Amino acid sequence: MAISAKSEGNTQTISISGRFDFTSHNEFRDCYRNLQPGAAVKLDFSQCDYLDSSALGMLLLLREHLSGDDSHIEISGTNREVRGILDVANFDSLFKIS
């Protein structure tokens, strides 16, 4: 599992590969901890093959850090399994998923 971040203009892109679970908590948090509320974040899941309930919680913590309902977070590149988990959790009502 690896997480990397890069800034592109006003958008922070966080790429997640492999398994996204509790073992990646600190690494994931480090990618956004210095972002200000209202910052735009794109989560690239194109190389992520699994996520669990702790990963869903980490996504909610990111959303809260970036001002909750006023946050600008897009999740992209999900495979069928990951997208299914996000759908069951009703995350399409909290995040833009493309």
SVG drawing of the C-alpha trace seen along z (x, -y; Angstrom):
<svg xmlns="http://www.w3.org/2000/svg" viewBox="-27 -27 31 33">
<polyline fill="none" stroke="black" stroke-width="0.4" points="0.0,0.0 1.3,-3.4 -0.2,-6.9 1.3,-9.9 0.2,-13.5 0.9,-16.3 -0.4,-19.8 -1.7,-20.9 -2.7,-24.6 -5.3,-24.8 -6.0,-21.1 -4.3,-18.5 -4.3,-15.1 -3.9,-12.1 -3.2,-8.8 -3.9,-5.5 -2.6,-2.2 -3.1,1.3 -5.2,1.8 -6.6,-1.3 -7.2,-0.3 -6.2,-1.3 -2.5,-0.7 -2.5,-3.7 -4.1,-6.1 -1.0,-8.1 0.2,-8.2 -3.2,-9.4 -3.6,-12.0 -0.1,-13.4 -1.3,-14.1 -4.0,-16.5 -3.1,-17.7 -1.7,-21.1 -4.6,-21.8 -6.9,-24.7 -10.7,-24.3 -12.2,-24.7 -9.2,-23.3 -10.0,-21.1 -8.9,-17.5 -9.0,-14.8 -8.6,-11.2 -7.2,-9.0 -8.3,-5.4 -7.2,-4.0 -4.6,-1.8 -6.6,-1.0 -8.0,2.6 -9.6,2.7 -10.9,0.5 -12.5,1.3 -14.6,-0.5 -11.6,-2.2 -10.8,-3.7 -14.4,-5.0 -13.8,-6.6 -10.6,-8.2 -12.5,-9.7 -15.0,-11.2 -12.2,-12.7 -10.8,-14.3 -14.2,-15.7 -14.6,-17.1 -11.1,-18.6 -12.0,-20.4 -15.3,-21.9 -17.8,-19.1 -20.6,-20.0 -18.6,-22.9 -15.7,-20.6 -14.6,-20.0 -13.5,-16.4 -13.7,-14.2 -13.1,-10.5 -12.1,-9.1 -10.8,-5.9 -12.6,-3.4 -12.8,0.2 -16.1,2.1 -15.5,3.5 -14.4,0.2 -17.2,-1.6 -19.7,1.0 -18.4,0.3 -18.8,-3.4 -22.3,-2.9 -23.4,-0.7 -22.0,-3.3 -24.0,-6.0 -20.8,-8.0 -22.1,-9.4 -24.2,-11.8 -21.1,-13.1 -18.5,-13.1 -18.3,-13.6 -17.5,-10.2 -16.5,-10.0"/>
</svg>
